[in-house]
Amino acid sequence: MPPKPNDASVLAALEAELLTIPEALRASAPAAMCRHLAGVMAATTDPREVAAVSRELRAALGELREAVARAGKRGDAIDEIGARRAARRSAAAEAAGNA
């Protein structure tokens, strides 16, 4: 059986991963769930419990990654709308200047 990760390595790895996502999502419920699960995983010595908790942690991290992807897409759409608006205003200003 492989050695059980120690408390510091599980939580440190999770925190390092959480630092790669936007700050607002680091404080979200899925991020809090990930922290909780990492703490449970680090504290247990039962291999079955480690396996079960690690599955849940992977699922929670998956949800968090999906939230990050959705947030990125939303930002891209907002940026695109802003760019379109700026182009329309520029075109309108040019048309008004030529009239």
Secondary structure, DSSP 4 states (H G I P E B T S, - for coil): -PPPPPHHHHHHHHHHHHTTS-HHHHTSHHHHHHHHHHHHHHH---HHHHHHHHHHHHHHHHHHHHHHHHHHHHHHHHHHHHHHHHHHHHHHHHHHHH-
